[in-house]
């Protein structure tokens, strides 16, 4: 059963990499500000997706009795998903991409695009609420409270599915609208913000810190699962989005 789960993790990560490579008008095609900005956004999506899929698979193996809970690994994963989406990635989308796209959509009279931007922005706030519930479930799971395992598994699955669906909407719907409506000057501002690789609210906290945390997660994995994640990263490197 564990081998089947590993194959599922590899397949889902590969699917996310494929979506990133094919989506948003192939940002690897040139060195324009637009394409550089899209490449960073898709890379950040892929990094988050790979950790979330791994998280879900770890819980599946625990529930199926294939392994005992590794609380150090689970806590490190939670630390990553607490910090990366809501403190690093989403604020940059809100402050630079969404604000520019909302302005451009208003200029073009594109009410549907404004609604889409508002939906994605609201989902960023929902993400923080879901995370709070997930962390409470983890504490109960650690304490081995009655029914805590099923509650934590359900919270993990809901959080993972929410984010994968959210990123898919951004990649399939929102980014194509941005490509159609934003000016070169707007893309230059967005690219500068995303390429700075800094938390917009904590200027000194760079992407390197999050990459190091993700690397620690991979290092904590058993050898077979570590190989799955490393292969996924190698595939992404080959596509130019790692």
C-alpha positions in Angstrom: 0.0 0.0 0.0 2.9 2.4 0.8 4.3 1.9 -2.7 0.9 2.8 -4.2 0.8 6.0 -2.2 4.3 6.9 -3.3 3.3 6.5 -6.9 0.2 8.7 -6.3 2.4 11.4 -4.8 4.8 11.2 -7.8 1.8 11.3 -10.2 0.2 14.3 -8.5 3.4 16.3 -8.3 4.1 15.5 -11.9 0.6 16.7 -12.8 1.2 20.0 -11.0 4.5 20.4 -12.8 2.8 19.7 -16.1 0.1 22.3 -15.4 2.7 24.9 -14.5 4.7 24.2 -17.6 1.6 24.3 -19.9 -0.3 27.1 -18.1 -0.1 30.8 -18.3 1.1 31.0 -21.9 4.4 29.2 -21.2 6.3 31.7 -19.1 9.6 30.0 -20.0 9.3 31.2 -23.6 11.1 34.6 -23.2 12.8 36.9 -20.7 10.2 39.5 -20.7 9.0 41.0 -17.3 5.7 39.2 -17.8 7.3 35.8 -18.4 9.7 36.2 -15.5 6.9 37.1 -13.1 4.8 34.2 -14.3 7.7 31.8 -13.9 8.2 32.8 -10.2 4.4 32.6 -9.5 4.3 29.1 -11.0 7.4 28.0 -9.2 6.0 29.1 -5.9 2.7 27.2 -6.7 4.7 24.1 -7.5 6.7 24.2 -4.2 3.6 24.6 -2.1 1.7 21.9 -4.1 4.5 19.4 -3.6 4.6 19.9 0.2 0.8 19.7 0.4 0.6 16.5 -1.6 3.3 15.0 0.5 1.4 16.0 3.7 -1.7 14.3 2.5 0.2 11.2 1.6 1.9 11.0 5.0 -1.5 11.1 6.7 -2.8 8.4 4.4 0.1 6.1 5.3 -0.5 6.7 9.0 -4.2 6.0 8.8 -3.6 2.9 6.7 -1.2 1.6 9.4 1.9 1.7 7.1 3.9 3.9 9.4 3.8 5.6 12.8 3.2 9.3 13.0 6.5 11.3 12.6 5.6 14.4 14.6 8.8 16.2 13.8 8.1 15.8 10.0 4.4 16.8 10.4 5.3 19.8 12.5 7.9 20.9 10.0 5.4 20.6 7.2 2.9 22.6 9.2 5.6 25.2 9.9 6.2 25.5 6.1 2.5 25.8 5.2 2.0 28.3 8.0 4.7 30.6 6.7 4.9 30.2 2.9 1.4 30.7 1.5 0.0 33.3 3.9 3.2 35.3 4.9 5.2 35.1 1.7 3.2 34.1 -1.4 -0.3 35.5 -1.0 0.7 39.0 0.2 2.7 39.5 -3.0 -0.2 38.3 -5.1 -2.6 40.6 -3.2 -0.3 43.7 -3.2 1.1 43.5 -6.7 -0.7 41.1 -9.1 -4.3 41.4 -7.8 -4.2 45.2 -7.4 -2.8 45.7 -10.9 -5.3 43.3 -12.4 -8.3 44.8 -10.6 -7.2 48.3 -11.9 -6.8 47.0 -15.4 -10.1 45.2 -15.4 -11.9 48.3 -14.2 -10.2 50.3 -17.0 -11.5 47.7 -19.5 -14.9 47.4 -18.0 -14.3 43.7 -17.3 -16.6 43.1 -14.3 -16.2 39.3 -14.5 -12.4 39.7 -14.1 -12.9 41.9 -11.0 -15.2 39.3 -9.5 -12.5 36.7 -10.2 -9.8 38.8 -8.5 -12.1 39.3 -5.5 -12.8 35.6 -5.3 -9.1 34.7 -5.2 -8.3 37.5 -2.7 -11.2 36.2 -0.5 -9.7 32.7 -0.7 -6.4 34.0 0.6 -8.3 35.0 3.8 -10.1 31.7 3.9 -6.6 30.0 3.7 -5.6 31.5 7.0 -8.8 30.4 8.7 -8.4 26.8 7.5 -4.8 26.8 8.7 -5.9 27.8 12.2 -8.3 24.8 12.3 -5.6 22.5 10.9 -3.1 23.5 13.6 -5.7 23.0 16.3 -6.4 19.5 15.0 -2.7 18.7 14.9 -2.4 19.6 18.6 -5.3 17.3 19.4 -3.7 14.6 17.2 -0.4 14.9 19.1 -2.2 14.6 22.4 -4.0 11.4 21.1 -7.4 12.8 22.0 -10.5 10.7 21.0 -11.4 11.1 17.3 -8.4 13.4 16.9 -6.9 11.3 14.1 -9.9 11.4 11.8 -10.4 15.1 12.5 -6.8 15.8 11.6 -6.9 13.7 8.5 -10.1 15.4 7.3 -8.6 18.9 8.0 -5.4 18.0 6.1 -7.4 16.7 3.1 -9.6 19.8 3.1 -6.7 22.2 3.4 -4.8 20.4 0.6 -7.7 20.3 -1.8 -8.6 23.9 -1.1 -5.1 25.1 -2.1 -4.8 22.9 -5.1 -8.1 24.1 -6.4 -7.2 27.7 -5.6 -3.9 27.5 -7.5 -5.7 25.8 -10.4 -8.2 28.7 -10.6 -5.3 31.2 -10.6 -3.3 29.4 -13.2 -6.2 28.5 -15.5 -8.4 31.6 -15.1 -6.8 34.5 -13.4 -3.3 34.5 -15.0 -4.7 34.3 -18.6 -6.8 37.4 -17.8 -3.6 39.1 -16.4 -1.8 38.2 -19.6 -4.6 39.8 -21.7 -5.1 43.0 -19.7 -1.9 44.1 -17.9 0.6 46.5 -19.5 4.3 46.0 -19.8 4.8 48.6 -17.0 2.5 46.7 -14.7 4.3 43.4 -15.4 7.6 45.1 -14.7 6.4 46.1 -11.2 5.0 42.6 -10.6 8.2 40.9 -11.7 10.4 43.2 -9.6 8.3 42.3 -6.5 8.3 38.6 -7.1 11.9 38.4 -8.1 13.0 40.3 -5.0 12.1 37.0 -3.2 11.3 38.9 0.0 8.3 38.8 2.4 6.6 42.1 1.6 5.8 42.6 5.3 9.2 41.4 6.6 11.7 42.7 4.1 14.6 40.6 5.3 12.9 37.3 5.1 13.8 35.8 1.7 12.7 32.9 -0.3 15.9 31.1 0.7 14.5 30.6 4.2 11.5 28.9 2.8 13.5 26.8 0.4 15.7 25.7 3.3 12.6 24.7 5.3 11.3 22.7 2.4 14.7 21.1 2.0 14.5 20.1 5.7 11.2 18.5 5.1 12.7 16.4 2.3 15.7 15.5 4.5 13.3 14.2 7.2 11.6 11.8 4.7 12.4 8.1 4.6 14.7 7.3 1.7 12.1 6.0 -0.8 9.8 9.0 -0.2 12.8 11.4 -0.4 13.6 10.0 -3.8 10.0 10.8 -5.0 10.3 14.4 -4.0 13.8 14.8 -5.4 12.7 13.3 -8.7 9.8 15.8 -8.8 12.3 18.6 -8.3 14.5 17.3 -11.0 11.6 17.1 -13.4 10.7 20.7 -12.6 14.3 21.8 -13.1 14.2 20.2 -16.6 11.1 22.3 -17.4 12.8 25.5 -16.1 10.3 26.3 -13.3 12.2 25.0 -10.2 
